[in-house]
Amino acid sequence: MAKQIRKQLPPTFKSYDVVRVVAILDKASVCANDPNCRRPPKVGDVATILEVYDDPYGFELECCGVDGFTIWLGGYSPSQLLLAPVNE
């Protein structure tokens, strides 16, 4: 089986980058059936990229509270995110 070659996309984000959520496209499925979700994601939330997916190109994010516990986990596309400033 041939190895999949990643599409030529700008390397905007990488694992462990801190990003800000600027759009939520599928509000119906956010936190659905996740007993560990403390609240649904909101525009403006800051999260860390845990995984980068190739096909479709996207990211698994984790948002944590000041207590260090996970608030939510979720999958996002590049159009839903901006790189957050380092001091956030």
MIDOTOR-629450 format. One record per atom (N, C-alpha, C): x, y, z. Coordinates in steps of 0.001 Angstrom, whole numbers, plus 500000, padded with zeros to 6 digits. Layout:
<nodes>
XYZ;...
</nodes>
This chain:
<nodes>
500850498825500000;500000500000500000;500898501241500000;500610502185499148;501426503392499023;501217504299500232;502289504916500654;502220505853501770;501479507112501319;500554507591502161;499826508802501828;500750509996501970;500733510866500989;501537512071501035;500638513225501451;501086513962502452;500298515085502951;500172516158501872;498966516691501743;498725517767500794;499581518966501178;499972519730500199;500787520911500452;499925522007501065;499968522114502368;499230523132503094;500224523968503890;499924525209504118;500849526025504888;500977525479506306;502188525383506821;502392524841508174;502030525864509234;500751526231509272;500304527274510178;500370526840511635;499957525613511923;499899525127513290;500665523819513418;501139523549514642;501803522275514920;501388521809516311;501712520580516647;501381520046517964;501925520944519061;501119521133520083;501423521916521286;501396523422521074;501000523876519876;500753525304519712;499531525672520547;499513526897521043;498359527414521777;497566528279520804;496280527976520693;495420528642519715;494170529205520382;493548530155519692;492278530725520135;491194530262519165;490068529832519708;488926529414518892;488222530674518384;488070530780517061;487409531946516465;486067531590515822;485770530308515711;484483529877515150;484181528465515614;482911528196515820;482442526841516145;481407526494515085;481742525498514259;480905525185513105;479761524233513410;479972523248514288;478947522230514541;478581522248516015;477748523203516406;477391523372517813;476591522199518366;475883521486517507;475037520382517971;475856519234518545;477042518975518004;477813517817518462;478866518163519511;478998519447519845;480015519853520813;479649519313522188;480552518560522772;480395517941524094;479306516867524145;478736516514523022;477705515478523013;478299514144523444;477635513485524346;478027512156524831;479424512125525449;479901513238525994;481206513275526656;481014513633528123;481052512626529004;480815512897530424;481917513742531069;483077513836530420;484178514620530979;484160516077530544;483237516443529674;483144517815529191;482506518675530282;483266519650530766;482747520526531825;481820521598531289;482056522047530049;481174522983529368;481522522967527885;480606523359527027;480915523403525585;481954524484525281;482707524315524212;483658525342523792;482932526632523409;483641527748523562;483109529056523179;484134529757522298;483648530613521425;484553531478520669;485329532305521687;486635532359521503;487500533070522431;488267532151523366;487833530892523491;488570529941524327;489985529753523793;490915529535524709;492301529250524356;492537527771524647;493176527078523706;493397525633523833;494752525253523246;495160524029523537;496427523496523031;496144522425521989;496919522434520898;496790521402519870;497459520128520372;496673519048520470;497209517758520910;497616516885519739;496845516927518663;497093516098517481;496852516921516229;497626516625515196;497422517218513875;497019516087512939;495884516242512272;495374515221511361;495629515628509922;495911514635509076;496215514889507677;495008514881506754;494078513958506961;492994513801506010;491685513504506721;490837514473506934;490997515862506529;491944516598507482;492570517633506951;493514518423507731;492775519107508873;493186518848510099;492524519416511263;493300519118512527;492687519442513654;493397519379514922;492494518890516046;493073518174516985;492413517818518237;492926518795519283;492011519492519950;492380520511520925;491959520107522325;492695520628523315;492301520503524714;492312521885525336;491207522235525982;491102523482526725;491095523126528207;491982523756528973;492085523489530409;491738524735531208;491224524515532403;490924525616533309;492145525984534135;492010527023534929;493126527456535781;493494526393536808;492586525453537073;492867524362538000;493658523222537349;493902523334536024;494663522317535312;493833521174534765;492549521142535074;491687520069534587;491099520436533228;490828519401532444;490265519589531114;488855520158531202;488607521192530393;487261521751530265;486556521067529105;487247520952527968;486697520260526805;487814519775525896;487495518773525103;488344518260524023;487510518331522757;488154518617521620;487373518651520391;488219518768519147;487618518410518014;488273518487516723;487911519786516010;488915520426515407;488720521714514740;489462521765513422;488947522592512511;489624522833511241;490454524114511372;491427524317510463;492278525509510542;491489526821510504;490367526842509778;489589528077509664;488930528497510972;488896527611511948;488266527904513225;489248528425514274;490531528551513903;491577528845514890;492497529970514476;493047530633515477;494144531587515300;495201531260516326;496450531473515970;497538531275516923;497376532309518040;497445531847519288;497277532759520430;498614533391520784;498601534629521252;499847535243521712;500461534430522849;501756534471522970;502487533658523941;502077533935525370;501696535149525704;501387535494527094;500004535065527559;499248534336526758;497898533918527176;497925532613527881;
</nodes>
